[in-house]
Amino acid sequence: MKISIAVLVLFAAAAVAGVAQPQFARSAATATQTITVTGNGSIETVPDRATFSFTVTSNGDTAKAALAKNEAAADAVVAALKGAKVQTTGFGVDPRFDDKTNTIVGYTATTTVTADASLTAIGGLIDTAVAAGADGVSGPSFSRSDRDALYRQALQDAVADAKTKATALAGAAGTTLGAVKSVTEGASFAAPMPLAADAAMSKIEPGTQTIDATVTVTYGAG
């Protein structure tokens, strides 16, 4: 009877070893496989808008006088920029000192306004603003009015590029490309653009602008 029980125990142990072990192997063999790639998309376009900053500087014997004079001068420049998107981006008043005695001899008030307009209008606006009293001009910063739409197009191109790369990797690895598991958007940027302008600042050449998009895509594979 003891011998029979021992044989039965050994038989049960063999059954567990013969059945459980293959199940574990199949589980390991069917573990999820993935392929992760980075896709890039790029859209080259010509900017259709430009942003310039205009500075107005005024002097006065007192801070109040300098401010009043500067406010009137800035209003004239803003009026000359009619048709553009105008925003005040800087304002200040500082004392002026005598070089020898280091005493205050007056005050200087400064106002900076930024104007954004289409390229067809910005050249004329620069000339008009300078004629109206702007004594400082800086810029431009170029942009596209439909940049968001162009960026979405670049994203689509980036996803397509990722699929092409993943397909090539799957083929090289002897596996089959599966469904998308995850997609992560990367950072985007606009490449620097050259500027060319004539002496009167009435003609501006914006060059080209590159809108880039990057995505990281993970595919299933098997």
LUMFIMAR-777800 format. One record per residue (C-alpha): residue in one letter; x, y, z; residue number from 1. Coordinates in Angstrom, 1 decimal, m for minus. Example, Ala and Ser with C-alpha at 12.3 -4.5 7.8 and 13.67 -1.06 7.14 Angstrom:
<sites>
+--------+--------+--------+--------+-----+
| residu |      u |      v |      w | num |
+--------+--------+--------+--------+-----+
|      A |   12.3 |   m4.5 |    7.8 |   1 |
|      S |   13.7 |   m1.1 |    7.1 |   2 |
+--------+--------+--------+--------+-----+
</sites>
This chain:
<sites>
+--------+--------+--------+--------+-----+
| residu |      u |      v |      w | num |
+--------+--------+--------+--------+-----+
|      M |    0.0 |    0.0 |    0.0 |   1 |
|      K |    2.9 |    2.4 |    0.9 |   2 |
|      I |    4.5 |    1.6 |   m2.5 |   3 |
|      S |    1.3 |    2.3 |   m4.4 |   4 |
|      I |    1.0 |    5.7 |   m2.7 |   5 |
|      A |    4.6 |    6.6 |   m3.5 |   6 |
|      V |    4.1 |    5.7 |   m7.2 |   7 |
|      L |    0.9 |    7.8 |   m7.3 |   8 |
|      V |    2.8 |   10.8 |   m5.9 |   9 |
|      L |    5.6 |   10.4 |   m8.4 |  10 |
|      F |    3.0 |   10.1 |  m11.2 |  11 |
|      A |    1.3 |   13.3 |  m10.1 |  12 |
|      A |    4.6 |   15.2 |   m9.9 |  13 |
|      A |    5.5 |   14.0 |  m13.4 |  14 |
|      A |    2.1 |   15.2 |  m14.7 |  15 |
|      V |    2.6 |   18.6 |  m13.2 |  16 |
|      A |    6.1 |   18.9 |  m14.7 |  17 |
|      G |    4.8 |   17.7 |  m18.1 |  18 |
|      V |    1.8 |   19.9 |  m18.2 |  19 |
|      A |    2.6 |   23.1 |  m16.3 |  20 |
|      Q |    6.0 |   23.6 |  m17.9 |  21 |
|      P |    4.8 |   23.7 |  m21.5 |  22 |
|      Q |    2.1 |   26.2 |  m20.5 |  23 |
|      F |    4.8 |   28.5 |  m19.1 |  24 |
|      A |    6.8 |   28.2 |  m22.3 |  25 |
|      R |    3.8 |   29.1 |  m24.4 |  26 |
|      S |    3.1 |   32.2 |  m22.3 |  27 |
|      A |    6.7 |   33.4 |  m22.7 |  28 |
|      A |    6.6 |   32.8 |  m26.4 |  29 |
|      T |    3.4 |   34.9 |  m26.8 |  30 |
|      A |    4.8 |   37.9 |  m24.8 |  31 |
|      T |    3.9 |   41.3 |  m26.4 |  32 |
|      Q |    6.4 |   42.4 |  m29.0 |  33 |
|      T |    6.6 |   46.1 |  m30.0 |  34 |
|      I |    8.5 |   48.3 |  m32.5 |  35 |
|      T |    9.0 |   52.0 |  m31.5 |  36 |
|      V |   10.1 |   54.5 |  m34.1 |  37 |
|      T |   10.4 |   58.3 |  m34.5 |  38 |
|      G |    8.8 |   59.9 |  m37.6 |  39 |
|      N |    9.5 |   63.4 |  m39.0 |  40 |
|      G |    7.4 |   65.7 |  m41.1 |  41 |
|      S |    8.4 |   69.0 |  m42.7 |  42 |
|      I |    6.4 |   71.7 |  m44.5 |  43 |
|      E |    8.3 |   74.5 |  m46.3 |  44 |
|      T |    6.3 |   77.7 |  m46.8 |  45 |
|      V |    6.6 |   81.4 |  m47.5 |  46 |
|      P |    5.6 |   83.6 |  m44.5 |  47 |
|      D |    2.7 |   86.0 |  m45.2 |  48 |
|      R |    2.9 |   88.1 |  m42.0 |  49 |
|      A |    5.6 |   90.1 |  m40.2 |  50 |
|      T |    5.9 |   91.7 |  m36.8 |  51 |
|      F |    7.9 |   94.9 |  m36.1 |  52 |
|      S |    8.5 |   96.9 |  m32.9 |  53 |
|      F |    8.5 |  100.7 |  m33.0 |  54 |
|      T |   10.0 |  102.9 |  m30.2 |  55 |
|      V |    9.0 |  106.5 |  m29.4 |  56 |
|      T |   11.3 |  108.5 |  m27.2 |  57 |
|      S |   10.4 |  111.9 |  m25.7 |  58 |
|      N |   12.3 |  114.3 |  m23.4 |  59 |
|      G |   10.8 |  116.8 |  m20.8 |  60 |
|      D |   11.9 |  119.0 |  m17.9 |  61 |
|      T |    9.7 |  116.9 |  m15.6 |  62 |
|      A |    8.6 |  113.3 |  m15.6 |  63 |
|      K |    5.0 |  114.5 |  m16.1 |  64 |
|      A |    6.0 |  116.6 |  m19.1 |  65 |
|      A |    8.0 |  113.8 |  m20.7 |  66 |
|      L |    5.2 |  111.4 |  m20.2 |  67 |
|      A |    2.6 |  113.7 |  m21.7 |  68 |
|      K |    4.8 |  114.4 |  m24.7 |  69 |
|      N |    5.6 |  110.7 |  m25.2 |  70 |
|      E |    1.9 |  109.7 |  m25.0 |  71 |
|      A |    1.0 |  112.1 |  m27.8 |  72 |
|      A |    3.9 |  110.9 |  m29.9 |  73 |
|      A |    3.0 |  107.2 |  m29.3 |  74 |
|      D |   m0.6 |  107.9 |  m30.2 |  75 |
|      A |    0.5 |  109.4 |  m33.5 |  76 |
|      V |    2.6 |  106.3 |  m34.3 |  77 |
|      V |   m0.3 |  103.9 |  m33.3 |  78 |
|      A |   m2.6 |  105.9 |  m35.6 |  79 |
|      A |   m0.1 |  105.5 |  m38.5 |  80 |
|      L |   m0.2 |  101.7 |  m37.9 |  81 |
|      K |   m3.9 |  101.5 |  m38.8 |  82 |
|      G |   m4.8 |   98.1 |  m40.1 |  83 |
|      A |   m2.2 |   96.3 |  m38.1 |  84 |
|      K |   m2.5 |   94.4 |  m34.9 |  85 |
|      V |   m0.9 |   96.8 |  m32.5 |  86 |
|      Q |    0.1 |   96.1 |  m28.8 |  87 |
|      T |    2.1 |   98.2 |  m26.3 |  88 |
|      T |    5.0 |   96.0 |  m25.3 |  89 |
|      G |    7.2 |   98.5 |  m23.4 |  90 |
|      F |    6.9 |  101.7 |  m21.4 |  91 |
|      G |    9.3 |  103.6 |  m19.1 |  92 |
|      V |   10.5 |  106.9 |  m17.8 |  93 |
|      D |   14.1 |  107.6 |  m16.7 |  94 |
|      P |   15.9 |  110.7 |  m15.3 |  95 |
|      R |   18.6 |  112.4 |  m17.3 |  96 |
|      F |   21.7 |  113.6 |  m15.5 |  97 |
|      D |   24.3 |  116.3 |  m16.1 |  98 |
|      D |   27.6 |  114.7 |  m16.9 |  99 |
|      K |   29.6 |  117.1 |  m14.7 | 100 |
|      T |   27.4 |  117.7 |  m11.7 | 101 |
|      N |   25.4 |  114.4 |  m11.8 | 102 |
|      T |   22.2 |  116.3 |  m11.1 | 103 |
|      I |   18.9 |  115.6 |  m12.8 | 104 |
|      V |   18.3 |  117.9 |  m15.8 | 105 |
|      G |   15.2 |  116.3 |  m17.2 | 106 |
|      Y |   13.4 |  113.0 |  m17.9 | 107 |
|      T |   13.1 |  110.7 |  m20.9 | 108 |
|      A |    9.9 |  108.7 |  m21.5 | 109 |
|      T |    9.9 |  105.7 |  m23.9 | 110 |
|      T |    7.0 |  103.7 |  m25.4 | 111 |
|      T |    7.4 |  100.6 |  m27.5 | 112 |
|      V |    4.5 |   99.2 |  m29.6 | 113 |
|      T |    4.5 |   96.0 |  m31.7 | 114 |
|      A |    2.7 |   95.8 |  m35.0 | 115 |
|      D |    1.7 |   92.6 |  m36.8 | 116 |
|      A |    0.5 |   92.9 |  m40.4 | 117 |
|      S |    0.5 |   91.1 |  m43.7 | 118 |
|      L |    3.6 |   91.4 |  m45.8 | 119 |
|      T |    1.7 |   93.3 |  m48.4 | 120 |
|      A |    1.0 |   96.1 |  m45.9 | 121 |
|      I |    3.9 |   96.1 |  m43.5 | 122 |
|      G |    6.4 |   97.9 |  m45.7 | 123 |
|      G |    4.1 |  100.9 |  m46.1 | 124 |
|      L |    3.3 |  100.9 |  m42.4 | 125 |
|      I |    7.0 |  101.1 |  m41.5 | 126 |
|      D |    7.5 |  104.2 |  m43.6 | 127 |
|      T |    4.3 |  105.7 |  m42.2 | 128 |
|      A |    5.2 |  105.0 |  m38.6 | 129 |
|      V |    8.7 |  106.5 |  m39.0 | 130 |
|      A |    7.2 |  109.6 |  m40.6 | 131 |
|      A |    4.7 |  109.8 |  m37.6 | 132 |
|      G |    7.6 |  110.0 |  m35.1 | 133 |
|      A |    8.9 |  106.5 |  m34.4 | 134 |
|      D |   12.6 |  106.9 |  m33.7 | 135 |
|      G |   13.4 |  103.2 |  m33.3 | 136 |
|      V |   12.5 |  100.2 |  m35.5 | 137 |
|      S |   13.4 |   96.5 |  m34.8 | 138 |
|      G |   12.3 |   93.3 |  m36.4 | 139 |
|      P |   11.0 |   91.6 |  m38.3 | 140 |
|      S |    9.6 |   88.3 |  m36.9 | 141 |
|      F |    7.9 |   86.3 |  m39.7 | 142 |
|      S |    4.9 |   84.0 |  m39.4 | 143 |
|      R |    2.2 |   82.3 |  m41.4 | 144 |
|      S |   m1.5 |   83.1 |  m40.8 | 145 |
|      D |   m2.4 |   79.4 |  m41.4 | 146 |
|      R |    0.5 |   77.9 |  m39.3 | 147 |
|      D |   m1.7 |   75.6 |  m37.3 | 148 |
|      A |   m3.1 |   74.0 |  m40.4 | 149 |
|      L |    0.4 |   73.6 |  m41.9 | 150 |
|      Y |    1.6 |   72.0 |  m38.6 | 151 |
|      R |   m1.2 |   69.5 |  m38.7 | 152 |
|      Q |   m0.2 |   68.6 |  m42.2 | 153 |
|      A |    3.4 |   68.1 |  m41.0 | 154 |
|      L |    2.1 |   65.9 |  m38.2 | 155 |
|      Q |    0.4 |   63.6 |  m40.8 | 156 |
|      D |    3.6 |   63.4 |  m42.7 | 157 |
|      A |    5.5 |   62.5 |  m39.6 | 158 |
|      V |    3.0 |   59.6 |  m38.8 | 159 |
|      A |    3.4 |   58.3 |  m42.3 | 160 |
|      D |    7.2 |   58.5 |  m42.0 | 161 |
|      A |    7.0 |   56.5 |  m38.8 | 162 |
|      K |    4.9 |   53.8 |  m40.4 | 163 |
|      T |    7.4 |   53.5 |  m43.3 | 164 |
|      K |   10.3 |   53.1 |  m40.8 | 165 |
|      A |    8.4 |   50.6 |  m38.7 | 166 |
|      T |    7.5 |   48.5 |  m41.7 | 167 |
|      A |   11.1 |   48.3 |  m42.8 | 168 |
|      L |   12.2 |   47.3 |  m39.3 | 169 |
|      A |    9.5 |   44.6 |  m39.0 | 170 |
|      G |   10.6 |   43.2 |  m42.4 | 171 |
|      A |   14.3 |   43.2 |  m41.4 | 172 |
|      A |   13.4 |   41.5 |  m38.1 | 173 |
|      G |   11.3 |   38.8 |  m39.8 | 174 |
|      T |    8.1 |   39.8 |  m38.0 | 175 |
|      T |    4.8 |   41.4 |  m39.0 | 176 |
|      L |    3.9 |   45.0 |  m38.1 | 177 |
|      G |    0.8 |   45.2 |  m35.9 | 178 |
|      A |   m1.6 |   48.0 |  m34.8 | 179 |
|      V |   m0.5 |   51.3 |  m33.3 | 180 |
|      K |   m0.1 |   51.0 |  m29.5 | 181 |
|      S |    0.7 |   54.7 |  m28.8 | 182 |
|      V |    1.6 |   58.0 |  m30.4 | 183 |
|      T |    3.5 |   60.8 |  m28.8 | 184 |
|      E |    3.9 |   64.3 |  m30.3 | 185 |
|      G |    7.3 |   65.8 |  m30.2 | 186 |
|      A |    8.4 |   69.5 |  m30.1 | 187 |
|      S |    8.0 |   71.6 |  m33.2 | 188 |
|      F |    9.9 |   74.7 |  m34.3 | 189 |
|      A |   10.1 |   77.1 |  m37.2 | 190 |
|      A |   13.5 |   77.4 |  m38.9 | 191 |
|      P |   15.2 |   80.9 |  m38.9 | 192 |
|      M |   14.4 |   83.0 |  m42.0 | 193 |
|      P |   16.6 |   85.4 |  m43.8 | 194 |
|      L |   15.6 |   89.1 |  m44.2 | 195 |
|      A |   16.3 |   91.5 |  m47.1 | 196 |
|      A |   15.1 |   95.0 |  m47.2 | 197 |
|      D |   15.9 |   98.2 |  m49.2 | 198 |
|      A |   17.1 |  101.4 |  m47.5 | 199 |
|      A |   13.6 |  102.8 |  m47.1 | 200 |
|      M |   12.4 |   99.6 |  m45.5 | 201 |
|      S |    9.5 |   99.6 |  m48.0 | 202 |
|      K |   10.2 |   96.2 |  m49.5 | 203 |
|      I |   10.8 |   93.1 |  m47.4 | 204 |
|      E |   11.8 |   89.6 |  m48.6 | 205 |
|      P |   10.7 |   87.0 |  m46.1 | 206 |
|      G |   12.6 |   84.0 |  m47.5 | 207 |
|      T |   11.1 |   80.6 |  m46.5 | 208 |
|      Q |    9.9 |   79.1 |  m43.3 | 209 |
|      T |   10.1 |   75.4 |  m42.3 | 210 |
|      I |    7.4 |   74.0 |  m40.1 | 211 |
|      D |    8.6 |   70.7 |  m38.5 | 212 |
|      A |    6.7 |   68.0 |  m36.6 | 213 |
|      T |    8.0 |   64.9 |  m34.8 | 214 |
|      V |    6.1 |   61.9 |  m33.5 | 215 |
|      T |    7.1 |   58.8 |  m31.6 | 216 |
|      V |    4.9 |   55.8 |  m32.5 | 217 |
|      T |    4.9 |   52.3 |  m30.9 | 218 |
|      Y |    3.4 |   49.4 |  m33.0 | 219 |
|      G |    2.6 |   45.9 |  m32.0 | 220 |
|      A |    4.5 |   43.2 |  m33.8 | 221 |
|      G |    4.3 |   39.4 |  m34.2 | 222 |
+--------+--------+--------+--------+-----+
</sites>
